């Protein structure tokens, strides 16, 4: 009985990971098509968008909570308007990490992409991931 619960938890974690990665990949590909400020090397049919999505996911799970706590006073003073700039910073880290394969320039477009990522995070956690976890319990 205990083994089944552990396997279900691993499957739920993988589904959670996969949903976020696919969502991030779609956002990055669409934004790179619509705006010239974001360029992704498409020589491997979206591979670099997928790699960028994995990096964004890892940074969202590790660095973002720390950045949120560090910038909590600024976020509070701006009534939450500073929160998407944490995602902008994460996008710039991804830009720096991937070099020529992923370029993100321009603060306004990055802010727009960061808002889309924040909306995706909220929607995925409330609409998709939580019901899957509740259903498995």
TIVO-2410 file (N, C-alpha, C; in nm, 3 decimals):
# residues 137
REC num residu      c1      c2      c3 atome chaine
REC   1      X   0.082  -0.119   0.000     N      A
REC   1      X   0.000   0.000   0.000    CA      A
REC   1      X   0.087   0.126   0.000     C      A
REC   2      X   0.194   0.123   0.078     N      A
REC   2      X   0.282   0.238   0.085    CA      A
REC   2      X   0.355   0.261  -0.047     C      A
REC   3      X   0.392   0.156  -0.116     N      A
REC   3      X   0.462   0.167  -0.244    CA      A
REC   3      X   0.374   0.233  -0.349     C      A
REC   4      X   0.246   0.203  -0.348     N      A
REC   4      X   0.156   0.263  -0.446    CA      A
REC   4      X   0.148   0.414  -0.424     C      A
REC   5      X   0.143   0.458  -0.298     N      A
REC   5      X   0.137   0.600  -0.269    CA      A
REC   5      X   0.263   0.672  -0.316     C      A
REC   6      X   0.379   0.610  -0.294     N      A
REC   6      X   0.505   0.670  -0.338    CA      A
REC   6      X   0.509   0.680  -0.490     C      A
REC   7      X   0.463   0.576  -0.560     N      A
REC   7      X   0.461   0.580  -0.705    CA      A
REC   7      X   0.363   0.685  -0.756     C      A
REC   8      X   0.245   0.697  -0.691     N      A
REC   8      X   0.149   0.800  -0.731    CA      A
REC   8      X   0.208   0.939  -0.712     C      A
REC   9      X   0.281   0.959  -0.604     N      A
REC   9      X   0.342   1.088  -0.578    CA      A
REC   9      X   0.447   1.121  -0.684     C      A
REC  10      X   0.524   1.021  -0.725     N      A
REC  10      X   0.624   1.043  -0.831    CA      A
REC  10      X   0.556   1.074  -0.963     C      A
REC  11      X   0.447   1.003  -0.993     N      A
REC  11      X   0.374   1.028  -1.118    CA      A
REC  11      X   0.314   1.168  -1.116     C      A
REC  12      X   0.256   1.209  -1.002     N      A
REC  12      X   0.200   1.343  -0.991    CA      A
REC  12      X   0.308   1.449  -1.007     C      A
REC  13      X   0.426   1.425  -0.949     N      A
REC  13      X   0.536   1.520  -0.964    CA      A
REC  13      X   0.582   1.530  -1.109     C      A
REC  14      X   0.585   1.417  -1.178     N      A
REC  14      X   0.625   1.419  -1.319    CA      A
REC  14      X   0.521   1.490  -1.404     C      A
REC  15      X   0.392   1.465  -1.376     N      A
REC  15      X   0.285   1.532  -1.451    CA      A
REC  15      X   0.291   1.682  -1.425     C      A
REC  16      X   0.313   1.722  -1.299     N      A
REC  16      X   0.328   1.863  -1.264    CA      A
REC  16      X   0.443   1.925  -1.341     C      A
REC  17      X   0.557   1.859  -1.343     N      A
REC  17      X   0.675   1.907  -1.414    CA      A
REC  17      X   0.646   1.920  -1.563     C      A
REC  18      X   0.586   1.817  -1.620     N      A
REC  18      X   0.559   1.815  -1.764    CA      A
REC  18      X   0.463   1.925  -1.806     C      A
REC  19      X   0.360   1.950  -1.726     N      A
REC  19      X   0.262   2.054  -1.758    CA      A
REC  19      X   0.328   2.192  -1.759     C      A
REC  20      X   0.409   2.220  -1.658     N      A
REC  20      X   0.477   2.349  -1.653    CA      A
REC  20      X   0.575   2.365  -1.768     C      A
REC  21      X   0.652   2.262  -1.797     N      A
REC  21      X   0.752   2.270  -1.904    CA      A
REC  21      X   0.685   2.294  -2.039     C      A
REC  22      X   0.577   2.223  -2.066     N      A
REC  22      X   0.505   2.242  -2.193    CA      A
REC  22      X   0.448   2.384  -2.200     C      A
REC  23      X   0.392   2.431  -2.089     N      A
REC  23      X   0.338   2.568  -2.087    CA      A
REC  23      X   0.444   2.673  -2.111     C      A
REC  24      X   0.558   2.660  -2.042     N      A
REC  24      X   0.667   2.755  -2.062    CA      A
REC  24      X   0.719   2.750  -2.205     C      A
REC  25      X   0.731   2.630  -2.259     N      A
REC  25      X   0.781   2.615  -2.396    CA      A
REC  25      X   0.688   2.684  -2.495     C      A
REC  26      X   0.559   2.665  -2.478     N      A
REC  26      X   0.461   2.728  -2.568    CA      A
REC  26      X   0.470   2.880  -2.558     C      A
REC  27      X   0.477   2.932  -2.436     N      A
REC  27      X   0.486   3.077  -2.418    CA      A
REC  27      X   0.613   3.131  -2.484     C      A
REC  28      X   0.726   3.064  -2.463     N      A
REC  28      X   0.852   3.113  -2.521    CA      A
REC  28      X   0.851   3.108  -2.673     C      A
REC  29      X   0.797   3.001  -2.730     N      A
REC  29      X   0.794   2.990  -2.876    CA      A
REC  29      X   0.701   3.096  -2.935     C      A
REC  30      X   0.583   3.113  -2.877     N      A
REC  30      X   0.489   3.213  -2.930    CA      A
REC  30      X   0.546   3.354  -2.917     C      A
REC  31      X   0.607   3.384  -2.803     N      A
REC  31      X   0.664   3.518  -2.784    CA      A
REC  31      X   0.783   3.542  -2.876     C      A
REC  32      X   0.860   3.438  -2.906     N      A
REC  32      X   0.972   3.457  -2.998    CA      A
REC  32      X   0.923   3.476  -3.141     C      A
REC  33      X   0.806   3.422  -3.173     N      A
REC  33      X   0.748   3.444  -3.306    CA      A
REC  33      X   0.689   3.585  -3.316     C      A
REC  34      X   0.622   3.630  -3.210     N      A
REC  34      X   0.555   3.759  -3.213    CA      A
REC  34      X   0.650   3.878  -3.197     C      A
REC  35      X   0.753   3.863  -3.115     N      A
REC  35      X   0.841   3.976  -3.084    CA      A
REC  35      X   0.985   3.941  -3.120     C      A
REC  36      X   1.055   4.039  -3.171     N      A
REC  36      X   1.195   4.017  -3.209    CA      A
REC  36      X   1.289   4.034  -3.089     C      A
REC  37      X   1.238   4.077  -2.975     N      A
REC  37      X   1.321   4.095  -2.857    CA      A
REC  37      X   1.362   3.961  -2.796     C      A
REC  38      X   1.285   3.857  -2.823     N      A
REC  38      X   1.316   3.724  -2.773    CA      A
REC  38      X   1.350   3.637  -2.893     C      A
REC  39      X   1.471   3.585  -2.894     N      A
REC  39      X   1.512   3.497  -3.003    CA      A
REC  39      X   1.556   3.364  -2.946     C      A
REC  40      X   1.508   3.258  -3.007     N      A
REC  40      X   1.542   3.122  -2.967    CA      A
REC  40      X   1.597   3.052  -3.089     C      A
REC  41      X   1.710   2.986  -3.074     N      A
REC  41      X   1.768   2.910  -3.183    CA      A
REC  41      X   1.674   2.794  -3.216     C      A
REC  42      X   1.620   2.794  -3.337     N      A
REC  42      X   1.524   2.690  -3.375    CA      A
REC  42      X   1.585   2.584  -3.466     C      A
REC  43      X   1.716   2.565  -3.456     N      A
REC  43      X   1.781   2.467  -3.542    CA      A
REC  43      X   1.747   2.324  -3.505     C      A
REC  44      X   1.702   2.301  -3.383     N      A
REC  44      X   1.668   2.165  -3.340    CA      A
REC  44      X   1.519   2.151  -3.308     C      A
REC  45      X   1.435   2.221  -3.381     N      A
REC  45      X   1.289   2.210  -3.372    CA      A
REC  45      X   1.235   2.232  -3.230     C      A
REC  46      X   1.273   2.341  -3.168     N      A
REC  46      X   1.220   2.378  -3.038    CA      A
REC  46      X   1.297   2.321  -2.920     C      A
REC  47      X   1.409   2.255  -2.945     N      A
REC  47      X   1.487   2.198  -2.836    CA      A
REC  47      X   1.535   2.304  -2.739     C      A
REC  48      X   1.582   2.417  -2.792     N      A
REC  48      X   1.635   2.521  -2.704    CA      A
REC  48      X   1.525   2.591  -2.626     C      A
REC  49      X   1.406   2.600  -2.682     N      A
REC  49      X   1.293   2.651  -2.604    CA      A
REC  49      X   1.259   2.555  -2.490     C      A
REC  50      X   1.270   2.425  -2.517     N      A
REC  50      X   1.247   2.324  -2.415    CA      A
REC  50      X   1.352   2.332  -2.305     C      A
REC  51      X   1.479   2.349  -2.344     N      A
REC  51      X   1.587   2.361  -2.246    CA      A
REC  51      X   1.569   2.489  -2.163     C      A
REC  52      X   1.532   2.598  -2.229     N      A
REC  52      X   1.506   2.723  -2.156    CA      A
REC  52      X   1.390   2.705  -2.059     C      A
REC  53      X   1.290   2.630  -2.098     N      A
REC  53      X   1.177   2.604  -2.010    CA      A
REC  53      X   1.219   2.524  -1.888     C      A
REC  54      X   1.305   2.427  -1.908     N      A
REC  54      X   1.354   2.348  -1.795    CA      A
REC  54      X   1.433   2.437  -1.698     C      A
REC  55      X   1.517   2.524  -1.753     N      A
REC  55      X   1.594   2.615  -1.667    CA      A
REC  55      X   1.501   2.710  -1.592     C      A
REC  56      X   1.401   2.764  -1.660     N      A
REC  56      X   1.305   2.853  -1.595    CA      A
REC  56      X   1.231   2.779  -1.484     C      A
REC  57      X   1.191   2.654  -1.510     N      A
REC  57      X   1.121   2.575  -1.409    CA      A
REC  57      X   1.210   2.553  -1.286     C      A
REC  58      X   1.335   2.516  -1.309     N      A
REC  58      X   1.427   2.491  -1.198    CA      A
REC  58      X   1.450   2.620  -1.119     C      A
REC  59      X   1.469   2.731  -1.188     N      A
REC  59      X   1.490   2.858  -1.119    CA      A
REC  59      X   1.364   2.902  -1.044     C      A
REC  60      X   1.246   2.875  -1.100     N      A
REC  60      X   1.122   2.908  -1.030    CA      A
REC  60      X   1.106   2.827  -0.902     C      A
REC  61      X   1.156   2.705  -0.901     N      A
REC  61      X   1.144   2.620  -0.783    CA      A
REC  61      X   1.254   2.644  -0.680     C      A
REC  62      X   1.366   2.698  -0.721     N      A
REC  62      X   1.478   2.714  -0.628    CA      A
REC  62      X   1.505   2.859  -0.591     C      A
REC  63      X   1.531   2.944  -0.689     N      A
REC  63      X   1.574   3.081  -0.662    CA      A
REC  63      X   1.456   3.176  -0.639     C      A
REC  64      X   1.344   3.151  -0.705     N      A
REC  64      X   1.232   3.244  -0.696    CA      A
REC  64      X   1.179   3.263  -0.553     C      A
REC  65      X   1.164   3.158  -0.471     N      A
REC  65      X   1.119   3.183  -0.333    CA      A
REC  65      X   1.215   3.272  -0.254     C      A
REC  66      X   1.344   3.254  -0.276     N      A
REC  66      X   1.443   3.338  -0.206    CA      A
REC  66      X   1.433   3.482  -0.255     C      A
REC  67      X   1.424   3.500  -0.386     N      A
REC  67      X   1.409   3.635  -0.442    CA      A
REC  67      X   1.281   3.701  -0.393     C      A
REC  68      X   1.175   3.623  -0.382     N      A
REC  68      X   1.048   3.678  -0.334    CA      A
REC  68      X   1.063   3.729  -0.191     C      A
REC  69      X   1.128   3.650  -0.106     N      A
REC  69      X   1.147   3.693   0.033    CA      A
REC  69      X   1.238   3.816   0.041     C      A
REC  70      X   1.340   3.822  -0.042     N      A
REC  70      X   1.431   3.937  -0.041    CA      A
REC  70      X   1.363   4.064  -0.091     C      A
REC  71      X   1.272   4.050  -0.186     N      A
REC  71      X   1.207   4.167  -0.246    CA      A
REC  71      X   1.066   4.190  -0.190     C      A
REC  72      X   1.032   4.122  -0.081     N      A
REC  72      X   0.899   4.137  -0.024    CA      A
REC  72      X   0.865   4.281   0.015     C      A
REC  73      X   0.958   4.359   0.074     N      A
REC  73      X   0.923   4.498   0.104    CA      A
REC  73      X   0.892   4.581  -0.021     C      A
REC  74      X   0.971   4.562  -0.127     N      A
REC  74      X   0.946   4.636  -0.251    CA      A
REC  74      X   0.814   4.592  -0.313     C      A
REC  75      X   0.789   4.462  -0.311     N      A
REC  75      X   0.663   4.410  -0.366    CA      A
REC  75      X   0.544   4.463  -0.287     C      A
REC  76      X   0.558   4.471  -0.156     N      A
REC  76      X   0.450   4.526  -0.074    CA      A
REC  76      X   0.426   4.673  -0.100     C      A
REC  77      X   0.534   4.750  -0.114     N      A
REC  77      X   0.519   4.893  -0.140    CA      A
REC  77      X   0.456   4.921  -0.277     C      A
REC  78      X   0.484   4.836  -0.373     N      A
REC  78      X   0.428   4.856  -0.507    CA      A
REC  78      X   0.297   4.780  -0.527     C      A
REC  79      X   0.244   4.727  -0.417     N      A
REC  79      X   0.117   4.652  -0.418    CA      A
REC  79      X   0.121   4.534  -0.516     C      A
REC  80      X   0.235   4.467  -0.521     N      A
REC  80      X   0.249   4.347  -0.602    CA      A
REC  80      X   0.297   4.369  -0.744     C      A
REC  81      X   0.315   4.493  -0.784     N      A
REC  81      X   0.357   4.521  -0.921    CA      A
REC  81      X   0.502   4.482  -0.947     C      A
REC  82      X   0.581   4.467  -0.842     N      A
REC  82      X   0.721   4.430  -0.859    CA      A
REC  82      X   0.738   4.280  -0.880     C      A
REC  83      X   0.637   4.201  -0.843     N      A
REC  83      X   0.648   4.055  -0.848    CA      A
REC  83      X   0.686   4.001  -0.987     C      A
REC  84      X   0.628   4.049  -1.098     N      A
REC  84      X   0.671   3.998  -1.229    CA      A
REC  84      X   0.818   4.026  -1.261     C      A
REC  85      X   0.878   4.127  -1.197     N      A
REC  85      X   1.019   4.155  -1.223    CA      A
REC  85      X   1.110   4.042  -1.171     C      A
REC  86      X   1.059   3.963  -1.078     N      A
REC  86      X   1.134   3.844  -1.036    CA      A
REC  86      X   1.143   3.747  -1.153     C      A
REC  87      X   1.032   3.731  -1.226     N      A
REC  87      X   1.035   3.646  -1.346    CA      A
REC  87      X   1.123   3.707  -1.456     C      A
REC  88      X   1.126   3.839  -1.465     N      A
REC  88      X   1.216   3.904  -1.562    CA      A
REC  88      X   1.361   3.869  -1.527     C      A
REC  89      X   1.394   3.874  -1.399     N      A
REC  89      X   1.529   3.838  -1.356    CA      A
REC  89      X   1.559   3.692  -1.388     C      A
REC  90      X   1.462   3.604  -1.370     N      A
REC  90      X   1.480   3.463  -1.403    CA      A
REC  90      X   1.500   3.445  -1.553     C      A
REC  91      X   1.427   3.520  -1.634     N      A
REC  91      X   1.446   3.514  -1.779    CA      A
REC  91      X   1.585   3.563  -1.818     C      A
REC  92      X   1.635   3.666  -1.751     N      A
REC  92      X   1.771   3.715  -1.780    CA      A
REC  92      X   1.877   3.613  -1.737     C      A
REC  93      X   1.854   3.541  -1.628     N      A
REC  93      X   1.947   3.435  -1.588    CA      A
REC  93      X   1.947   3.325  -1.694     C      A
REC  94      X   1.829   3.291  -1.745     N      A
REC  94      X   1.818   3.191  -1.851    CA      A
REC  94      X   1.890   3.239  -1.977     C      A
REC  95      X   1.874   3.366  -2.010     N      A
REC  95      X   1.944   3.426  -2.124    CA      A
REC  95      X   2.095   3.412  -2.106     C      A
REC  96      X   2.142   3.444  -1.988     N      A
REC  96      X   2.285   3.436  -1.960    CA      A
REC  96      X   2.334   3.291  -1.965     C      A
REC  97      X   2.253   3.197  -1.916     N      A
REC  97      X   2.292   3.057  -1.911    CA      A
REC  97      X   2.302   2.995  -2.050     C      A
REC  98      X   2.206   3.022  -2.136     N      A
REC  98      X   2.202   2.957  -2.268    CA      A
REC  98      X   2.282   3.030  -2.376     C      A
REC  99      X   2.327   3.148  -2.348     N      A
REC  99      X   2.413   3.218  -2.444    CA      A
REC  99      X   2.341   3.253  -2.573     C      A
REC 100      X   2.396   3.211  -2.686     N      A
REC 100      X   2.340   3.247  -2.817    CA      A
REC 100      X   2.213   3.170  -2.852     C      A
REC 101      X   2.181   3.067  -2.778     N      A
REC 101      X   2.063   2.986  -2.812    CA      A
REC 101      X   1.933   3.049  -2.763     C      A
REC 102      X   1.941   3.136  -2.665     N      A
REC 102      X   1.822   3.204  -2.613    CA      A
REC 102      X   1.862   3.345  -2.576     C      A
REC 103      X   1.803   3.442  -2.644     N      A
REC 103      X   1.832   3.583  -2.617    CA      A
REC 103      X   1.702   3.653  -2.579     C      A
REC 104      X   1.707   3.724  -2.467     N      A
REC 104      X   1.592   3.800  -2.420    CA      A
REC 104      X   1.638   3.943  -2.394     C      A
REC 105      X   1.584   4.036  -2.471     N      A
REC 105      X   1.625   4.175  -2.461    CA      A
REC 105      X   1.501   4.263  -2.449     C      A
REC 106      X   1.516   4.378  -2.390     N      A
REC 106      X   1.406   4.473  -2.378    CA      A
REC 106      X   1.323   4.447  -2.255     C      A
REC 107      X   1.315   4.542  -2.168     N      A
REC 107      X   1.248   4.524  -2.040    CA      A
REC 107      X   1.096   4.512  -2.054     C      A
REC 108      X   1.036   4.582  -2.150     N      A
REC 108      X   0.890   4.579  -2.161    CA      A
REC 108      X   0.839   4.445  -2.213     C      A
REC 109      X   0.905   4.390  -2.312     N      A
REC 109      X   0.865   4.259  -2.364    CA      A
REC 109      X   0.890   4.152  -2.260     C      A
REC 110      X   1.004   4.161  -2.191     N      A
REC 110      X   1.032   4.064  -2.085    CA      A
REC 110      X   0.931   4.075  -1.972     C      A
REC 111      X   0.888   4.196  -1.941     N      A
REC 111      X   0.784   4.214  -1.839    CA      A
REC 111      X   0.655   4.148  -1.884     C      A
REC 112      X   0.619   4.164  -2.012     N      A
REC 112      X   0.498   4.101  -2.065    CA      A
REC 112      X   0.508   3.949  -2.059     C      A
REC 113      X   0.623   3.894  -2.096     N      A
REC 113      X   0.644   3.749  -2.089    CA      A
REC 113      X   0.641   3.703  -1.943     C      A
REC 114      X   0.697   3.783  -1.853     N      A
REC 114      X   0.696   3.748  -1.711    CA      A
REC 114      X   0.553   3.745  -1.657     C      A
REC 115      X   0.471   3.839  -1.699     N      A
REC 115      X   0.331   3.839  -1.657    CA      A
REC 115      X   0.260   3.714  -1.711     C      A
REC 116      X   0.288   3.678  -1.837     N      A
REC 116      X   0.229   3.555  -1.892    CA      A
REC 116      X   0.274   3.431  -1.815     C      A
REC 117      X   0.401   3.427  -1.776     N      A
REC 117      X   0.451   3.314  -1.698    CA      A
REC 117      X   0.385   3.311  -1.560     C      A
REC 118      X   0.366   3.429  -1.499     N      A
REC 118      X   0.298   3.434  -1.369    CA      A
REC 118      X   0.154   3.385  -1.381     C      A
REC 119      X   0.085   3.426  -1.487     N      A
REC 119      X  -0.052   3.381  -1.509    CA      A
REC 119      X  -0.054   3.230  -1.533     C      A
REC 120      X   0.041   3.181  -1.611     N      A
REC 120      X   0.051   3.036  -1.635    CA      A
REC 120      X   0.075   2.961  -1.505     C      A
REC 121      X   0.167   3.011  -1.422     N      A
REC 121      X   0.194   2.946  -1.294    CA      A
REC 121      X   0.067   2.938  -1.209     C      A
REC 122      X  -0.006   3.048  -1.202     N      A
REC 122      X  -0.128   3.050  -1.121    CA      A
REC 122      X  -0.233   2.955  -1.178     C      A
REC 123      X  -0.255   2.964  -1.309     N      A
REC 123      X  -0.358   2.879  -1.371    CA      A
REC 123      X  -0.323   2.731  -1.361     C      A
REC 124      X  -0.198   2.698  -1.385     N      A
REC 124      X  -0.159   2.558  -1.379    CA      A
REC 124      X  -0.171   2.502  -1.238     C      A
REC 125      X  -0.133   2.580  -1.139     N      A
REC 125      X  -0.141   2.528  -1.002    CA      A
REC 125      X  -0.286   2.516  -0.956     C      A
REC 126      X  -0.370   2.610  -0.989     N      A
REC 126      X  -0.509   2.607  -0.940    CA      A
REC 126      X  -0.602   2.522  -1.025     C      A
REC 127      X  -0.584   2.524  -1.156     N      A
REC 127      X  -0.680   2.458  -1.245    CA      A
REC 127      X  -0.638   2.317  -1.281     C      A
REC 128      X  -0.508   2.292  -1.295     N      A
REC 128      X  -0.464   2.162  -1.346    CA      A
REC 128      X  -0.399   2.076  -1.238     C      A
REC 129      X  -0.296   2.128  -1.172     N      A
REC 129      X  -0.215   2.046  -1.083    CA      A
REC 129      X  -0.291   2.007  -0.956     C      A
REC 130      X  -0.354   2.102  -0.889     N      A
REC 130      X  -0.425   2.070  -0.765    CA      A
REC 130      X  -0.538   1.969  -0.785     C      A
REC 131      X  -0.620   1.979  -0.891     N      A
REC 131      X  -0.721   1.875  -0.912    CA      A
REC 131      X  -0.663   1.737  -0.937     C      A
REC 132      X  -0.549   1.729  -1.007     N      A
REC 132      X  -0.485   1.600  -1.031    CA      A
REC 132      X  -0.438   1.540  -0.897     C      A
REC 133      X  -0.381   1.624  -0.812     N      A
REC 133      X  -0.332   1.576  -0.683    CA      A
REC 133      X  -0.450   1.534  -0.595     C      A
REC 134      X  -0.558   1.614  -0.595     N      A
REC 134      X  -0.676   1.579  -0.515    CA      A
REC 134      X  -0.738   1.449  -0.564     C      A
REC 135      X  -0.742   1.429  -0.694     N      A
REC 135      X  -0.803   1.309  -0.750    CA      A
REC 135      X  -0.724   1.183  -0.713     C      A
REC 136      X  -0.593   1.197  -0.700     N      A
REC 136      X  -0.511   1.080  -0.671    CA      A
REC 136      X  -0.515   1.041  -0.524     C      A
REC 137      X  -0.561   1.131  -0.437     N      A
REC 137      X  -0.565   1.098  -0.293    CA      A
REC 137      X  -0.678   1.008  -0.258     C      A
***
